[in-house]
Each structure stands twice: as C-alpha cells, then as structure tokens.
Amino acid sequence: MTRISDFRGRPFIPYFAVGLMAAAIGVSVQTWASSPTQTVAEAVKARLPKTQITSVNCDGFGGLCEVVAGPSLFYVDPEARFLIVGRLYNMETRQDVTATRLLSLNPDLLIGGAARAARQKESEEGETQPAQLGRAPAAQPIGTGETGRVVSLASLPKEGAIVWGAASGQTVTVFSDFRCGYCRQLSSVLAELGVRVFERPISVLGTRLLSEQVYCAKNQQRALKAAYDGAEIQSPKCDVSGLDANERFARANGFGGTPVIVRSDGAVIEGYRPKEILAKWLAGGKS
C-alpha cells in the first residue's frame, strides 16, 4: 500500500483530502472554525432577537447550553431549537445548578421566588420572554421576607419537626429536603448563628424515604447531619404522620422548593440567603 509522508517520513493527509472528507460528511471548514458557544449564541439571537445575551456556556450541562441574559438564565440544545426554563440538578453532586448560578449572578437576589416573579411579570406585560422566566426576583426589604408574606405554623403538630441548635433564644422553622444543596448550606449557617431550629423535612426531590429514615432515627440530630453529608442511614419504622403534616402544609402554602425559612413571627423567605443578610432578617423577629 502506498502512503504519502512528509519530509520527516511521517504520514500525513494532504489538505485537499481534508476538504474532500469535510465535503463528504457535510461539514464545512468554516463550521469547524466556529466555536460551539458562538454558534449557539447566533442561533438564539436569530430566534429571540429581543433577548440581550450576556454569555453562553456549553460545558458541563449534559449536552445543553446555558444562556445568560442579564440577571436571567435558561437552557437550549446546541441548535437552539428547544428552550428549557427551570431548575437543573446535578444528580451526582446533588447540587441545584440553576440556583447556584443565579445566586452567583447576584448574591442579593432570592432564588425561590424566580418562577413566581416571572409569572407575575408575564401577566402584567402580556408577553413572555425566555429571559424573564429564568430571572431571579428583585430583593425585598430585610425584615419581611420575599414579599412581606406571613404564614401561621399553629396548625402543624410538633411531632413533625426535628429540633436542633441552641437550647434557647431565637427560633426559626425550616422546610427542607436532605438532598438540597442549599438546605445543607443553610443548616451550617444557622448553626453558626446560634439559633434554635425546627427543621421540617418535605420531599421535593423524591426523598421521602430518606426523610423517614432521618425522622425515625434514634438520634435525629445525628441522622440529619449524616443525611446532609450523603451517608447511608438505617432506621426502624415509626409513625411518620408528622412528615405527612409537613407535606400537606407545604402544598397548601405553595412551597414548591427548598429551603423555606419561617421566622418566629411567621415571616417567610423562600430560598437561601447569605449569613449576614439572614442574621439581620432573623433579628427582626420575636425572641
């Protein structure tokens, strides 16, 4: 078999052969030269001319591309034929990728109310832009919560809470999921703030069995920490009606994500807050 070599004796493929192969598989040299992110950005711009694109990232999203437009983000396929608005979770790291990214875009914004703010904006303007749907809402004044919302916890049985933290002082109720990365981060912050926590597990990530294992453990506080650390928990069966009450309360009050933080006076924050902001917000409640 005859082969062509360069002056050092190494085989090489002539440039005209590269062109022929590219033509054979329907790929142009110009397409090769274009970066995937640039191609996606141009496709999105063509389909959504009113959306001002800040950045495009196609690495690490399982074949999807993240599109940032100002304080907003959404996901598209490489050809920008399909647009996805919602929360992207990494099942290996158990991380809410979307929430993490939104918080990095603006640490002072609440994550939990993004969808609700977008729906309100859509109804007001009568037109939906993808960037609106992935937008984190404007921060609200410290002392009231996201929208001044207040709920009453009086109907909840005490059996549904896992109590940990300081023995006295400020109290806070947290609706959480043990596979929620922000819930884990929040638990560390609350421990540093020295408050008494009434943690009420709810299953938003399909974790009801894990909630029952923590709830039924002989040492609930130790099991709670183990759950956040990803350790395996084995517990006997027990009465889980308290968890049922947590789930009903969450549904009745529209808690579709975690964490949800309820202050002693009933003020609500949906989503994670940095330590400094959370400390000021908790100080506005009753001791």
C-alpha positions as CSV (number, residue, x, y, z in Angstrom):
1,M,0.0,0.0,0.0
2,T,1.4,3.4,-1.0
3,R,1.3,6.2,1.6
4,I,2.4,9.8,1.5
5,S,4.8,11.1,4.1
6,D,6.2,14.5,5.0
7,F,9.9,15.3,4.8
8,R,10.4,13.6,8.2
9,G,8.8,10.4,7.0
10,R,5.6,10.8,9.0
11,P,2.3,10.0,7.2
12,F,0.1,13.0,6.6
13,I,-3.2,13.7,4.8
14,P,-3.0,16.3,2.1
15,Y,-5.1,19.5,2.6
16,F,-7.2,18.7,-0.5
17,A,-8.1,15.3,1.1
18,V,-9.3,17.1,4.3
19,G,-11.5,19.3,2.1
20,L,-12.9,16.2,0.4
21,M,-13.6,14.5,3.7
22,A,-15.3,17.5,5.1
23,A,-17.5,17.8,2.0
24,A,-18.3,14.1,2.2
25,I,-19.7,14.4,5.7
26,G,-21.5,17.7,5.1
27,V,-19.2,19.8,7.3
28,S,-17.6,22.9,6.1
29,V,-14.2,24.2,7.2
30,Q,-15.9,27.4,8.3
31,T,-18.1,25.5,10.7
32,W,-15.1,23.8,12.2
33,A,-13.6,27.2,12.8
34,S,-16.7,28.5,14.7
35,S,-16.8,27.8,18.4
36,P,-19.9,25.9,19.7
37,T,-20.8,28.8,22.0
38,Q,-20.7,31.3,19.2
39,T,-22.9,29.1,17.0
40,V,-25.4,28.7,19.8
41,A,-25.4,32.5,20.6
42,E,-26.1,33.3,16.9
43,A,-28.9,30.7,16.8
44,V,-30.5,32.1,20.0
45,K,-30.2,35.7,18.7
46,A,-31.8,34.7,15.4
47,R,-34.8,33.1,17.2
48,L,-35.0,35.6,20.1
49,P,-33.9,38.9,18.7
50,K,-35.2,40.9,21.7
51,T,-33.1,38.9,24.2
52,Q,-29.8,40.6,25.0
53,I,-27.4,37.7,25.5
54,T,-24.6,38.2,28.1
55,S,-22.9,34.8,27.8
56,V,-23.2,31.2,26.6
57,N,-21.7,28.2,28.2
58,C,-22.0,24.7,26.7
59,D,-19.6,22.8,29.1
60,G,-20.9,20.6,31.9
61,F,-24.6,20.7,31.2
62,G,-25.1,17.2,29.8
63,G,-25.4,18.4,26.2
64,L,-27.3,21.6,26.9
65,C,-26.0,25.1,26.8
66,E,-26.6,27.7,29.5
67,V,-27.6,31.1,28.2
68,V,-27.3,34.1,30.5
69,A,-29.2,37.3,29.6
70,G,-28.5,39.9,32.2
71,P,-29.8,38.6,35.6
72,S,-31.6,35.7,33.8
73,L,-30.7,32.3,32.5
74,F,-32.2,29.5,30.6
75,Y,-31.0,26.4,28.7
76,V,-31.1,25.4,25.0
77,D,-29.9,22.5,22.9
78,P,-26.9,23.1,20.6
79,E,-29.1,24.1,17.7
80,A,-31.3,26.3,19.9
81,R,-34.4,24.5,18.6
82,F,-35.6,23.8,22.1
83,L,-35.6,26.1,25.1
84,I,-35.7,24.9,28.7
85,V,-36.8,27.1,31.6
86,G,-36.5,25.6,35.0
87,R,-34.1,24.2,37.6
88,L,-31.2,22.0,36.5
89,Y,-30.0,19.5,39.1
90,N,-26.7,17.6,39.1
91,M,-27.7,14.1,40.4
92,E,-24.0,13.1,41.0
93,T,-23.1,16.1,43.2
94,R,-26.7,16.6,44.4
95,Q,-26.5,20.3,43.5
96,D,-29.1,22.7,42.3
97,V,-27.0,24.1,39.3
98,T,-29.5,26.8,38.4
99,A,-29.9,28.1,41.9
100,T,-26.1,28.3,42.3
101,R,-25.7,30.1,39.1
102,L,-28.5,32.6,39.8
103,L,-27.0,33.4,43.2
104,S,-23.6,33.9,41.6
105,L,-25.1,36.4,39.1
106,N,-26.5,38.4,42.0
107,P,-25.9,37.2,45.6
108,D,-28.6,39.6,46.9
109,L,-31.4,38.0,45.0
110,L,-33.8,35.4,46.2
111,I,-33.8,32.1,44.3
112,G,-37.0,30.6,45.5
113,G,-39.4,33.2,44.0
114,A,-38.0,33.3,40.5
115,A,-40.7,31.4,38.8
116,R,-43.5,33.3,40.6
117,A,-41.9,36.7,39.8
118,A,-41.7,35.7,36.2
119,R,-45.4,34.6,36.0
120,Q,-46.4,37.9,37.6
121,K,-44.3,39.9,35.0
122,E,-45.7,37.8,32.2
123,S,-49.3,38.6,33.3
124,E,-48.5,42.3,33.6
125,E,-46.8,42.6,30.2
126,G,-48.9,40.0,28.3
127,E,-45.7,38.7,26.6
128,T,-43.3,36.1,27.6
129,Q,-39.6,36.4,27.0
130,P,-37.4,33.4,28.0
131,A,-35.1,35.6,29.9
132,Q,-38.0,36.7,32.1
133,L,-38.8,33.2,33.1
134,G,-35.3,32.4,34.3
135,R,-34.9,35.6,36.3
136,A,-34.3,35.9,40.0
137,P,-36.7,38.5,41.5
138,A,-35.6,41.8,42.9
139,A,-34.5,41.7,46.5
140,Q,-37.1,42.7,49.1
141,P,-36.5,44.8,52.2
142,I,-35.0,42.9,55.1
143,G,-37.5,42.3,57.9
144,T,-40.4,41.0,55.9
145,G,-39.2,38.2,53.7
146,E,-39.6,37.9,50.0
147,T,-42.9,39.7,49.5
148,G,-43.9,40.5,53.1
149,R,-45.6,37.1,53.2
150,V,-46.6,35.7,56.6
151,V,-47.8,32.2,57.5
152,S,-49.1,30.7,60.7
153,L,-47.5,27.5,61.9
154,A,-50.1,26.9,64.5
155,S,-51.8,24.0,62.6
156,L,-48.5,22.0,62.4
157,P,-48.0,19.3,65.0
158,K,-44.8,19.5,67.0
159,E,-44.0,15.9,66.1
160,G,-43.2,16.8,62.5
161,A,-40.1,18.9,63.5
162,I,-36.5,17.8,64.1
163,V,-35.3,20.2,66.7
164,W,-31.6,21.1,66.9
165,G,-29.3,24.1,67.6
166,A,-29.2,26.4,70.6
167,A,-31.2,25.4,73.6
168,S,-32.8,28.8,73.8
169,G,-33.0,32.2,72.1
170,Q,-34.3,32.9,68.6
171,T,-36.2,30.2,66.8
172,V,-36.7,29.5,63.2
173,T,-38.6,26.9,61.2
174,V,-37.0,25.5,58.0
175,F,-38.8,23.3,55.4
176,S,-36.0,21.4,53.8
177,D,-35.0,18.5,51.6
178,F,-32.0,16.4,52.6
179,R,-30.8,16.3,49.0
180,C,-31.0,20.1,48.6
181,G,-27.5,21.6,48.5
182,Y,-28.8,25.0,49.7
183,C,-30.6,23.3,52.6
184,R,-27.3,21.8,53.7
185,Q,-25.5,25.2,53.4
186,L,-28.3,26.8,55.3
187,S,-28.0,24.3,58.2
188,S,-24.3,25.3,58.6
189,V,-25.2,29.0,58.6
190,L,-27.9,28.6,61.2
191,A,-25.6,26.6,63.4
192,E,-23.1,29.5,63.2
193,L,-25.9,32.0,64.1
194,G,-26.7,30.0,67.3
195,V,-30.4,29.8,66.8
196,R,-32.9,27.1,67.7
197,V,-34.0,25.3,64.5
198,F,-37.2,23.4,64.0
199,E,-36.5,21.5,60.7
200,R,-39.4,20.1,58.9
201,P,-38.5,17.7,56.1
202,I,-40.5,17.8,52.9
203,S,-39.8,15.8,49.7
204,V,-39.3,17.9,46.6
205,L,-36.6,15.8,45.1
206,G,-38.2,12.4,45.7
207,T,-36.6,11.9,49.1
208,R,-39.5,10.8,51.3
209,L,-37.8,7.6,52.2
210,L,-34.7,9.5,53.3
211,S,-36.8,11.9,55.4
212,E,-38.5,8.9,57.1
213,Q,-35.1,7.4,57.9
214,V,-33.9,10.6,59.5
215,Y,-37.2,11.2,61.3
216,C,-37.3,7.7,62.7
217,A,-33.7,7.6,63.8
218,K,-32.9,7.2,67.5
219,N,-30.7,10.3,67.3
220,Q,-32.4,12.6,64.9
221,Q,-29.8,15.3,65.0
222,R,-27.0,12.9,64.2
223,A,-29.1,11.4,61.4
224,L,-29.9,14.8,60.0
225,K,-26.2,15.7,59.7
226,A,-25.5,12.3,58.2
227,A,-28.2,12.8,55.6
228,Y,-26.7,16.1,54.5
229,D,-23.3,14.5,54.3
230,G,-24.7,11.8,52.0
231,A,-24.1,9.0,54.4
232,E,-26.4,5.9,54.4
233,I,-28.9,5.8,57.2
234,Q,-30.7,2.7,58.5
235,S,-33.6,3.3,60.9
236,P,-36.6,1.3,62.2
237,K,-40.1,2.1,61.1
238,C,-42.0,4.6,63.1
239,D,-45.1,6.9,63.0
240,V,-44.5,9.4,60.2
241,S,-47.8,11.3,60.4
242,G,-45.7,14.4,61.3
243,L,-44.0,14.3,58.0
244,D,-47.4,13.9,56.3
245,A,-48.5,17.1,58.0
246,N,-45.3,18.9,56.8
247,E,-46.1,17.8,53.2
248,R,-49.7,19.0,53.4
249,F,-48.7,22.3,54.9
250,A,-46.1,22.9,52.2
251,R,-48.6,22.1,49.4
252,A,-51.3,24.3,51.0
253,N,-48.9,27.2,51.2
254,G,-47.3,26.8,47.7
255,F,-43.9,25.8,49.0
256,G,-42.6,24.2,45.8
257,G,-38.9,24.4,46.5
258,T,-36.5,24.3,49.4
259,P,-35.3,25.7,51.7
260,V,-38.3,27.7,53.0
261,I,-37.4,29.7,56.1
262,V,-40.1,30.9,58.5
263,R,-39.3,33.3,61.3
264,S,-40.8,33.3,64.7
265,D,-43.4,35.9,63.7
266,G,-44.4,33.9,60.6
267,A,-42.4,36.0,58.1
268,V,-41.2,33.8,55.1
269,I,-38.2,33.7,53.0
270,E,-38.1,31.1,50.1
271,G,-34.6,30.2,49.1
272,Y,-31.1,30.6,50.6
273,R,-29.7,33.8,52.0
274,P,-26.1,34.7,52.9
275,K,-25.2,34.7,56.6
276,E,-25.1,38.5,57.1
277,I,-28.5,39.1,55.5
278,L,-30.1,36.2,57.3
279,A,-28.8,37.4,60.6
280,K,-30.4,40.8,60.1
281,W,-33.6,39.2,59.0
282,L,-33.8,36.9,62.0
283,A,-33.1,39.8,64.3
284,G,-36.3,41.5,63.1
285,G,-38.4,38.7,64.6
286,K,-39.5,37.9,68.1
287,S,-37.2,36.0,70.5
